[in-house]
Amino acid sequence: MSNIFIEYPKCSTCKKAKKYLEDRNVKFIDRNIVDETPTFEELKTWIELSQKPINNFFNTSGILYRQMELSKKLIDMTDEEKIKLLSSNGMLIKRPLLVLNNNVLIGFKEKEWKEEI
């Protein structure tokens, strides 16, 4: 499987992460999180692979997250409902996502990326 870099091109953190990968000659498939929003099945697989809670995949600083008042609503949602919600709009997903063969990195934390790549 190829590395998949999922980004929102206007996001400054995504630009920084992309440059980080390119500077290290890491090969990846580039996906726009809005144009090619991850599917329910992709997200389900990636969440399991990451071994992190589903809530880590939400863009909690995003406008849409706040408008939908998800900090209150997620508490009562099932895992399946959360994944369906994430797959409904790419702007709800924390970015960038880097899908590797054995892990999924959420957001850009240089130290974490250095250890995994």
MINUDREN-644885 format. One record per residue (C-alpha): residue number from 1; residue in three letters; y, x, z. Coordinates in pm, whole numbers, plus 50000, padded with zeros to 5 digits. Layout:
! residues N
k = NUM&r = ALA&c2 = Y&c1 = X&c3 = Z
...
//
This chain:
! residues 117
k = 1&r = MET&c2 = 50000&c1 = 50000&c3 = 50000
k = 2&r = SER&c2 = 50351&c1 = 50122&c3 = 49923
k = 3&r = ASN&c2 = 50627&c1 = 50134&c3 = 50181
k = 4&r = ILE&c2 = 50852&c1 = 49830&c3 = 50157
k = 5&r = PHE&c2 = 51218&c1 = 49858&c3 = 50255
k = 6&r = ILE&c2 = 51370&c1 = 49516&c3 = 50315
k = 7&r = GLU&c2 = 51747&c1 = 49514&c3 = 50332
k = 8&r = TYR&c2 = 52066&c1 = 49319&c3 = 50290
k = 9&r = PRO&c2 = 52263&c1 = 49545&c3 = 50052
k = 10&r = LYS&c2 = 52602&c1 = 49471&c3 = 50214
k = 11&r = CYS&c2 = 52475&c1 = 49568&c3 = 50561
k = 12&r = SER&c2 = 52607&c1 = 49907&c3 = 50676
k = 13&r = THR&c2 = 52298&c1 = 49974&c3 = 50890
k = 14&r = CYS&c2 = 52075&c1 = 49904&c3 = 50589
k = 15&r = LYS&c2 = 52279&c1 = 50148&c3 = 50378
k = 16&r = LYS&c2 = 52242&c1 = 50415&c3 = 50647
k = 17&r = ALA&c2 = 51866&c1 = 50355&c3 = 50671
k = 18&r = LYS&c2 = 51824&c1 = 50365&c3 = 50294
k = 19&r = LYS&c2 = 52010&c1 = 50696&c3 = 50275
k = 20&r = TYR&c2 = 51790&c1 = 50827&c3 = 50556
k = 21&r = LEU&c2 = 51478&c1 = 50746&c3 = 50351
k = 22&r = GLU&c2 = 51620&c1 = 50883&c3 = 50026
k = 23&r = ASP&c2 = 51732&c1 = 51208&c3 = 50194
k = 24&r = ARG&c2 = 51371&c1 = 51257&c3 = 50308
k = 25&r = ASN&c2 = 51224&c1 = 51166&c3 = 49969
k = 26&r = VAL&c2 = 51034&c1 = 50872&c3 = 50119
k = 27&r = LYS&c2 = 50911&c1 = 50646&c3 = 49841
k = 28&r = PHE&c2 = 50957&c1 = 50274&c3 = 49890
k = 29&r = ILE&c2 = 50985&c1 = 49941&c3 = 49716
k = 30&r = ASP&c2 = 51334&c1 = 49802&c3 = 49774
k = 31&r = ARG&c2 = 51368&c1 = 49428&c3 = 49847
k = 32&r = ASN&c2 = 51679&c1 = 49221&c3 = 49904
k = 33&r = ILE&c2 = 51613&c1 = 49008&c3 = 50212
k = 34&r = VAL&c2 = 51808&c1 = 48714&c3 = 50066
k = 35&r = ASP&c2 = 51682&c1 = 48723&c3 = 49705
k = 36&r = GLU&c2 = 51322&c1 = 48789&c3 = 49810
k = 37&r = THR&c2 = 51296&c1 = 48647&c3 = 50161
k = 38&r = PRO&c2 = 50965&c1 = 48747&c3 = 50319
k = 39&r = THR&c2 = 50708&c1 = 48470&c3 = 50305
k = 40&r = PHE&c2 = 50537&c1 = 48308&c3 = 50600
k = 41&r = GLU&c2 = 50218&c1 = 48506&c3 = 50528
k = 42&r = GLU&c2 = 50403&c1 = 48837&c3 = 50491
k = 43&r = LEU&c2 = 50588&c1 = 48784&c3 = 50817
k = 44&r = LYS&c2 = 50273&c1 = 48681&c3 = 50999
k = 45&r = THR&c2 = 50098&c1 = 48998&c3 = 50880
k = 46&r = TRP&c2 = 50393&c1 = 49223&c3 = 50958
k = 47&r = ILE&c2 = 50445&c1 = 49078&c3 = 51306
k = 48&r = GLU&c2 = 50079&c1 = 49145&c3 = 51388
k = 49&r = LEU&c2 = 50105&c1 = 49495&c3 = 51241
k = 50&r = SER&c2 = 50418&c1 = 49575&c3 = 51441
k = 51&r = GLN&c2 = 50256&c1 = 49466&c3 = 51770
k = 52&r = LYS&c2 = 50602&c1 = 49347&c3 = 51876
k = 53&r = PRO&c2 = 50708&c1 = 49000&c3 = 51990
k = 54&r = ILE&c2 = 50815&c1 = 48760&c3 = 51716
k = 55&r = ASN&c2 = 51159&c1 = 48728&c3 = 51875
k = 56&r = ASN&c2 = 51225&c1 = 49096&c3 = 51788
k = 57&r = PHE&c2 = 51229&c1 = 48988&c3 = 51422
k = 58&r = PHE&c2 = 51530&c1 = 48759&c3 = 51471
k = 59&r = ASN&c2 = 51878&c1 = 48881&c3 = 51378
k = 60&r = THR&c2 = 52029&c1 = 48783&c3 = 51712
k = 61&r = SER&c2 = 52372&c1 = 48917&c3 = 51616
k = 62&r = GLY&c2 = 52385&c1 = 48712&c3 = 51295
k = 63&r = ILE&c2 = 52622&c1 = 48423&c3 = 51236
k = 64&r = LEU&c2 = 52343&c1 = 48186&c3 = 51134
k = 65&r = TYR&c2 = 52144&c1 = 48266&c3 = 51451
k = 66&r = ARG&c2 = 52445&c1 = 48174&c3 = 51664
k = 67&r = GLN&c2 = 52538&c1 = 47865&c3 = 51458
k = 68&r = MET&c2 = 52184&c1 = 47732&c3 = 51495
k = 69&r = GLU&c2 = 52191&c1 = 47811&c3 = 51870
k = 70&r = LEU&c2 = 51852&c1 = 47976&c3 = 51837
k = 71&r = SER&c2 = 51879&c1 = 48158&c3 = 52169
k = 72&r = LYS&c2 = 51825&c1 = 47814&c3 = 52328
k = 73&r = LYS&c2 = 51580&c1 = 47673&c3 = 52073
k = 74&r = LEU&c2 = 51334&c1 = 47964&c3 = 52039
k = 75&r = ILE&c2 = 51215&c1 = 47915&c3 = 52396
k = 76&r = ASP&c2 = 51045&c1 = 47586&c3 = 52306
k = 77&r = MET&c2 = 50914&c1 = 47687&c3 = 51962
k = 78&r = THR&c2 = 50557&c1 = 47789&c3 = 51882
k = 79&r = ASP&c2 = 50487&c1 = 48121&c3 = 51710
k = 80&r = GLU&c2 = 50409&c1 = 47936&c3 = 51388
k = 81&r = GLU&c2 = 50740&c1 = 47746&c3 = 51403
k = 82&r = LYS&c2 = 50928&c1 = 48073&c3 = 51460
k = 83&r = ILE&c2 = 50761&c1 = 48239&c3 = 51161
k = 84&r = LYS&c2 = 50833&c1 = 47934&c3 = 50942
k = 85&r = LEU&c2 = 51196&c1 = 47949&c3 = 51049
k = 86&r = LEU&c2 = 51222&c1 = 48322&c3 = 50973
k = 87&r = SER&c2 = 51068&c1 = 48270&c3 = 50629
k = 88&r = SER&c2 = 51317&c1 = 47992&c3 = 50551
k = 89&r = ASN&c2 = 51624&c1 = 48219&c3 = 50541
k = 90&r = GLY&c2 = 51642&c1 = 48597&c3 = 50512
k = 91&r = MET&c2 = 51966&c1 = 48607&c3 = 50710
k = 92&r = LEU&c2 = 51770&c1 = 48510&c3 = 51021
k = 93&r = ILE&c2 = 51559&c1 = 48827&c3 = 50999
k = 94&r = LYS&c2 = 51668&c1 = 49146&c3 = 51171
k = 95&r = ARG&c2 = 51725&c1 = 49416&c3 = 50917
k = 96&r = PRO&c2 = 51638&c1 = 49652&c3 = 50778
k = 97&r = LEU&c2 = 51261&c1 = 49616&c3 = 50793
k = 98&r = LEU&c2 = 51045&c1 = 49907&c3 = 50688
k = 99&r = VAL&c2 = 50685&c1 = 49808&c3 = 50625
k = 100&r = LEU&c2 = 50452&c1 = 50107&c3 = 50642
k = 101&r = ASN&c2 = 50074&c1 = 50122&c3 = 50607
k = 102&r = ASN&c2 = 50017&c1 = 50108&c3 = 50982
k = 103&r = ASN&c2 = 50343&c1 = 49982&c3 = 51132
k = 104&r = VAL&c2 = 50659&c1 = 49781&c3 = 51075
k = 105&r = LEU&c2 = 50994&c1 = 49920&c3 = 51188
k = 106&r = ILE&c2 = 51256&c1 = 49660&c3 = 51280
k = 107&r = GLY&c2 = 51619&c1 = 49763&c3 = 51255
k = 108&r = PHE&c2 = 51724&c1 = 50125&c3 = 51209
k = 109&r = LYS&c2 = 51666&c1 = 50349&c3 = 51507
k = 110&r = GLU&c2 = 51665&c1 = 50705&c3 = 51373
k = 111&r = LYS&c2 = 51447&c1 = 50846&c3 = 51652
k = 112&r = GLU&c2 = 51180&c1 = 50577&c3 = 51597
k = 113&r = TRP&c2 = 51191&c1 = 50624&c3 = 51219
k = 114&r = LYS&c2 = 51160&c1 = 51001&c3 = 51254
k = 115&r = GLU&c2 = 50844&c1 = 50957&c3 = 51461
k = 116&r = GLU&c2 = 50685&c1 = 50707&c3 = 51221
k = 117&r = ILE&c2 = 50774&c1 = 50844&c3 = 50879
//
